[in-house]
């Protein structure tokens, strides 16, 4: 069995297999895999132990201001203010619990993302080849290696067919190493062990097979696991921006709160109460949790993308997706279904004989579930025959194959012979020009007629028409067959033609239209010929008369300057080789375009890495392409790219919504306290009220806005500029005016209560006006363009429940005397409630009236708070 200290490179393949008690042909059984997994563990590197719930909980209290507030509450207890102190501590604990829940949700979502990115590998188990997760490998597994594969474990090679491996990640050697299978001397150093393949290295050419000798931390790469453990988790540009913004705003808030404290002290307010108010205000107003909330929203967005078959490998890609202006996409399998389909039929006598030949002169076989296995062209023939009511199994049983002349590239034909209705016939299919040249007769109405020039011209005309439609055409013929004939494929009887193509995916046309409406240009890049590429592009409405089709040969003659000059006019690149994709990306980026590029092969990797969004194919893509890509398509579908772009826009818009909402509310709370003290009034709110407002009205609605449903016109807007941040100078202006619209109604409510009903009632009215006003505004923030009554509330039930819960807490705080005493509130009369609710609606009204004014002025409802006019 596998053991540490064995020099695997010094053993022959047979000795390695015997030592590991495995079998080259059969591999391991599933039962043996389970036993070895229990013994050796999973094939993963050691990971840092995640923080426990208690550690996460205690981290919520490490903020300097929170610690000051806790210290202030201790002082409050010492001077006899026990109730307020306990309430403040309770609110801080609830806030901490919510913070832990958010962090756990984010880490779970990111962990799920990491698992989706785990590469698979091909192994032999129980004599059956299958793909498994690389984490499920055990010593003794037989692994097949192909070009583009990442090697998942340390292997002793058993086969090496022109196999070359890039070991730069392990040895630093930049040149790929040629591999062999012969045993080597024991003292051979690691870089020279040409019969070994190590985890983390890459197959650049050829193919091979190896037996797993080490997994997990026993792999050579496991020896650097400690370095990997110390790797810091990187933040996205958006998270970094918001973290910096949070620190800046924090300093401003601390300065303002210090000013509030000084003013209160000068106005001879109670020193401790004023200190508690200032610190509570700072704790509530500083958006220290912005990056954490952004992480939650990003992670949840990534999870939603995975449900649409788009797997995000790098979190910053989510931000870039919303800026995409160009999609450079492969044709086969991405725009098309990656399967051949018969589109046109030509025959002199109907399809009966034609379909008979198509089924019998065919190596594809039924594979169960109504599917067929074999060459895509031959599968298309069987599928076509099935749609015409032909039973494949019945006709093959009735006319079994008695012999064959296989297809080869020189003859460009395939022939089989069968006994049909009592006579032996040779059935032929192949390239039309070759088959037609060998025909001397044609089949019509069950009879054989001489093939004259007139019929030949008719067939050739049909061939030209099919060629213009970029169809792949096969010709079908037959003849009576005698076994002693030396050249049987002569004097054939022509039967007909079948024209096939790889059809466009049904959903792609609408996805292309959606991308175009969103200001995104789609360019096809394919290895297919120009005629086929143009035909598919035309069928998909992605090609206009003035657009260019450029071949790889033409592109090769252009300088980079010429390419940059002409690139905007090209919609199709045909017969392009992978290395040219990099030039195309760079040419588009020179115009400031944000480019998403698809790819699946090893040679696509440089272009995928250079693109703003590298998109690898999950079905046909190599491990190399997936490793460098920002996003992997689990279904290789173009429509999935557009859906991911849409989701990227949704995430950015939702982050902007809750950031604007949170900052305007927080600044509003500061103004609510600052302005009355500046005017020489009493404090409109006490510390516990400030913290409760922050808990129930700022937090829950803001999070609900972060998962809001997209606006209907989201994909009708032009892509945002990649350098446009969440908070622009125009949005800062919006935040200030929004905060003022929050503060003024609260101050007015407080003034009315203070003048007519006393301080406690005035504070209660101010508390409710602020709380309810912020909740109403949450609905207003769902759209910069639409009034809230035009938006179906059922499209964000999270916000509905968040607001209902918050309203319930606010109302119970006033209606229940025990809670009222704790939070400094008193019961209100009906007129007082009416005044309070009326004032709370004012801030919402200001914002909604502003939308109407902008909508009418612009005449199309597309104004937003980020526009210059606002």
Secondary structure, 3 states (H helix, E strand, C coil): CCCCCCCHHHCCHHHHHHHCCCCCCCEECHHHHHHHHHHHCCCCCCCCCCCCHHHHHHHCCCCHHHHHHHHHHHHHHHCCCHHHHHHHHHHHHHHHHHHHHHHHHHHHHHHHHHHHCCCEEEEEECCEEEEEEHHHCCCCCEEEEECCCECCCEEEEEEEEEEEEECHHHHCCCCCEECCCCCCCCCCCHHHCCCEECCCCEEEEEEEEEEEEECHHHCHHHHHHHHHHCCCCCCCHHHHHHHHHHHHHHHHHHHHHHHHHHHHHHCCCCHHHHHHHHHHHHHHHCCCCHHHHHHHHHHHHHHHHHHCCEEECCCHHHHHHCCCCEEEECCCCCCEEEEEEEEEEEECCCCHHHHHHHHHCCCCEEEECCEEECCHHHHHHHHHHHHCCCCHHHHHHHCCCCEEECCCCCCCEEEEEEEECCEEEEEEEEEHHHHHHCEEEEEECCEEEECCHHHHHHHHHHHHHHHHCCCEEEEEEEEECCCCCCCCCCCEEEEEEEEEEEEECCCHHHHHHHHHHCCCEEEEECCCCHHHHHHHHHHCCCCCCCCEEEEHHHHHHCCHHHHHHHHHHEEEEECCCCHHHHHHHHHHHCCCCCEEEEECCHHHHHHHHHCCEEEEECCCCCHHHHHHCCEEECCCCHHHHHHHHHHHHHHHHHHHHHHHHHHHHHHHHHHHHHHHHHCCCCCCCCHHHHHHHHHHHHHHHHHHHHCCCCCCCHHHCCCCCCCCCCCCHHHHHHHHHHHHHHHHHHHHHHHHHHHHCCHHHHHHHHHHHHHHHHHHHHHHCCCCCCCHHHCCHHHHHHHHHHHHHHHHHHHHHHHCHHHHHHHCCCCCCHHHHHHHHHHHHHHHHHHHHHHHHHHHHHCCCCCCCCCCCC
